[in-house]
Amino acid sequence: MSAQQETGTTTAHRVVILGAGYAGMAAAIQLAARTKRREGVQVTVVNARERFTERMRLHMTATGQRLVELSVPELLEGTGARFVRGWVSAVDANARTVRIDDDRVLHYDTLVYALGGVADTSAVPGAEEHTYTLNSAQDAELLADRLGRLGSGTVVVGGSGLTGIESAAEIAERHPELHVVLLGRTEPGAAMNPTAKAYVHAALHRLGVEVRAGVEVAKVLPESVELAGGESIVADAVLWTSGTRVSPLAAAAGLTVDERGRILTDTALRSVSHPEVYAIGDAAAIRQEYGVMHGTCQGGMPTGVHAALSIDRVLRGKQPKPFRFGYYHTPVSLGRGDAVVQFTRPDDSPRRICLTGRTAVRYKETVTASPWPTYGRMKKMPASGAFWPRGGRFTRVREGR
Ligand SMILES: Cc1cc2nc3c(=O)[nH]c(=O)nc-3n(C[C@H](O)[C@H](O)[C@H](O)COP(=O)(O)OP(=O)(O)OC[C@H]3O[C@@H](n4cnc5c(N)ncnc54)[C@H](O)[C@@H]3O)c2cc1C
């Protein structure tokens, strides 16, 4: 099929945002809000689906729980930003084009790259072929279907990080007929303070999750998982949550990336090799004083807001400001009725204070539900405003940083 060129006879400055996840939506709405009364800026958002993927709830999708339908094009209505549904298959950073579904080409003057990341199934033989993931809503639905049909048996969750803990707890709670085994190199909650970590262990124990820490998965086979040392664990389904990797598109485009394929940025979130490209969210390697940020919605949304503010400043002939971010919490669900929230220092190290039980459940739900209403409020704010996380919630700040 010949490529349909969208050369655009427009003289407007074309900003194309790839990915309508937490970071991409923050960038799109913030930028549209700041430029809505100005001629000459055209914002286009490209995403695989019209429905917003609430990635923070995919362990709920994986256990058959229905989520509210959130429509990206509907949210963009009235902002002036347009929506293009499609799969981004290539970026040409020299020609400044993006290829969509292999048959459409979009031109950009400024690109915002926000395609997120996925579980790294490439590191262990057999993981790519024989495991389920929470990479997308469709992937989570496949697991839900499998779990719903099992009746009995063993589900192995590979990876004892936060996604692994939340998934193991959710599966054990929703499917008490299944035996859930959580495998990982480190103990669940290893980065938390002793109180929060003990709470996580007690909750997993109460839910009947068998925790195997300090183990290395060597191979995944169709009906089992093999550990380094040779032990084999029979598994009727394996969910892989360990590690993250990003789309190879950025590297293929010639953008400078780190060892995990994430785009290396300068302090204003621009690609170090292609300053007309901004990289945000999980797809970006953003250095702060404490090191490179790790993928969270907590940090991803502010990167989107900051990229929008930077683009707006550059369009007005100003210099973008440096991006600064400090973590403030690690909220972890332990099924629907329990949770733990570890408060952190800006470098993500744990503070002494944490929440548990019903208070933590309410806190976690507030955090998980907040992005969509935040976008709605962003849409209506004056062009000088911006949203920034404060005390676990996104609140409006007057000066557009
Ligand atoms: C179960 C679970 C629980 C989590 N809980 C928390 C939490 O409590 N707190 C927290 O801060 N973080 C949490 N996270 C992490 C958080 O979800 C991610 O860090 C966040 O989603 C990153 O946002 P993003 O916008 O960079 O990417 P994403 O939200 O993944 O968005 C990327 C978007 O790009 C689209 N896309 C990707 N590739 C293409 C392509 N080639 N073409 C077109 N579209 C494409 C995707 O469909 C998606 O819409 C959790 C993650 C999981 C899986």
The ligand as an SDF file (V2000), in Angstrom:
LIG
                    3D

 53 58  0  0  0  0  0  0  0  0999 V2000
   -0.5040   -3.0420   37.3420 C   0  0  0  0  0  0  0  0  0  0  0  0
    0.2310   -1.7320   37.3740 C   0  0  0  0  0  0  0  0  0  0  0  0
    0.0800   -0.8770   38.4630 C   0  0  0  0  0  0  0  0  0  0  0  0
    0.7480    0.3360   38.5190 C   0  0  0  0  0  0  0  0  0  0  0  0
    0.5640    1.1540   39.6030 N   0  0  0  0  0  0  0  0  0  0  0  0
    1.1710    2.3600   39.6450 C   0  0  0  0  0  0  0  0  0  0  0  0
    0.9760    3.2620   40.7510 C   0  0  0  0  0  0  0  0  0  0  0  0
    0.2540    2.9440   41.7060 O   0  0  0  0  0  0  0  0  0  0  0  0
    1.5810    4.4670   40.7270 N   0  0  0  0  0  0  0  0  0  0  0  0
    2.3780    4.8660   39.6720 C   0  0  0  0  0  0  0  0  0  0  0  0
    2.8870    5.9870   39.7060 O   0  0  0  0  0  0  0  0  0  0  0  0
    2.6100    4.0390   38.6200 N   0  0  0  0  0  0  0  0  0  0  0  0
    2.0310    2.7960   38.5770 C   0  0  0  0  0  0  0  0  0  0  0  0
    2.2550    1.9480   37.5140 N   0  0  0  0  0  0  0  0  0  0  0  0
    3.1760    2.3930   36.4470 C   0  0  0  0  0  0  0  0  0  0  0  0
    2.4620    3.3320   35.4680 C   0  0  0  0  0  0  0  0  0  0  0  0
    1.2930    2.7180   35.0050 O   0  0  0  0  0  0  0  0  0  0  0  0
    3.3660    3.6670   34.2950 C   0  0  0  0  0  0  0  0  0  0  0  0
    4.5710    4.1900   34.7860 O   0  0  0  0  0  0  0  0  0  0  0  0
    2.6680    4.6860   33.3970 C   0  0  0  0  0  0  0  0  0  0  0  0
    1.5990    4.0500   32.7190 O   0  0  0  0  0  0  0  0  0  0  0  0
    3.6240    5.2930   32.3760 C   0  0  0  0  0  0  0  0  0  0  0  0
    2.9200    6.2520   31.6260 O   0  0  0  0  0  0  0  0  0  0  0  0
    3.3030    6.5230   30.0960 P   0  0  0  0  0  0  0  0  0  0  0  0
    2.3620    7.5690   29.6230 O   0  0  0  0  0  0  0  0  0  0  0  0
    4.7570    6.7330   29.9540 O   0  0  0  0  0  0  0  0  0  0  0  0
    2.9910    5.1390   29.3350 O   0  0  0  0  0  0  0  0  0  0  0  0
    1.6130    4.3690   29.1770 P   0  0  0  0  0  0  0  0  0  0  0  0
    0.6450    4.7320   30.2300 O   0  0  0  0  0  0  0  0  0  0  0  0
    1.9920    2.9320   29.0300 O   0  0  0  0  0  0  0  0  0  0  0  0
    1.0500    4.9250   27.7870 O   0  0  0  0  0  0  0  0  0  0  0  0
    1.6510    4.6250   26.5480 C   0  0  0  0  0  0  0  0  0  0  0  0
    0.5870    4.7780   25.4680 C   0  0  0  0  0  0  0  0  0  0  0  0
    1.2060    4.6100   24.1860 O   0  0  0  0  0  0  0  0  0  0  0  0
    0.4420    3.7010   23.4080 C   0  0  0  0  0  0  0  0  0  0  0  0
    1.3830    3.0570   22.4800 N   0  0  0  0  0  0  0  0  0  0  0  0
    2.4900    2.3360   22.7790 C   0  0  0  0  0  0  0  0  0  0  0  0
    3.1150    1.9660   21.6460 N   0  0  0  0  0  0  0  0  0  0  0  0
    2.3950    2.4640   20.6190 C   0  0  0  0  0  0  0  0  0  0  0  0
    2.5560    2.4670   19.1960 C   0  0  0  0  0  0  0  0  0  0  0  0
    3.6290    1.8800   18.6060 N   0  0  0  0  0  0  0  0  0  0  0  0
    1.6310    3.0870   18.4520 N   0  0  0  0  0  0  0  0  0  0  0  0
    0.5580    3.7180   19.0300 C   0  0  0  0  0  0  0  0  0  0  0  0
    0.3650    3.7780   20.3580 N   0  0  0  0  0  0  0  0  0  0  0  0
    1.2780    3.1510   21.1360 C   0  0  0  0  0  0  0  0  0  0  0  0
   -0.1730    2.7440   24.4040 C   0  0  0  0  0  0  0  0  0  0  0  0
   -1.3140    2.1210   23.8450 O   0  0  0  0  0  0  0  0  0  0  0  0
   -0.5060    3.7190   25.5500 C   0  0  0  0  0  0  0  0  0  0  0  0
   -1.7630    4.3110   25.3590 O   0  0  0  0  0  0  0  0  0  0  0  0
    1.5970    0.7200   37.4430 C   0  0  0  0  0  0  0  0  0  0  0  0
    1.7580   -0.1330   36.3270 C   0  0  0  0  0  0  0  0  0  0  0  0
    1.0870   -1.3450   36.2990 C   0  0  0  0  0  0  0  0  0  0  0  0
    1.2710   -2.2540   35.0720 C   0  0  0  0  0  0  0  0  0  0  0  0
  1  2  1  0
  2  3  1  0
  2 52  2  0
  3  4  2  0
  4  5  1  0
  4 50  1  0
  5  6  2  0
  6  7  1  0
  6 13  1  0
  7  8  2  0
  7  9  1  0
  9 10  1  0
 10 11  2  0
 10 12  1  0
 12 13  2  0
 13 14  1  0
 14 15  1  0
 14 50  1  0
 15 16  1  0
 16 17  1  0
 16 18  1  0
 18 19  1  0
 18 20  1  0
 20 21  1  0
 20 22  1  0
 22 23  1  0
 23 24  1  0
 24 25  2  0
 24 26  1  0
 24 27  1  0
 27 28  1  0
 28 29  2  0
 28 30  1  0
 28 31  1  0
 31 32  1  0
 32 33  1  0
 33 34  1  0
 33 48  1  0
 34 35  1  0
 35 36  1  0
 35 46  1  0
 36 37  1  0
 36 45  1  0
 37 38  2  0
 38 39  1  0
 39 40  1  0
 39 45  2  0
 40 41  1  0
 40 42  2  0
 42 43  1  0
 43 44  2  0
 44 45  1  0
 46 47  1  0
 46 48  1  0
 48 49  1  0
 50 51  2  0
 51 52  1  0
 52 53  1  0
M  END
$$$$
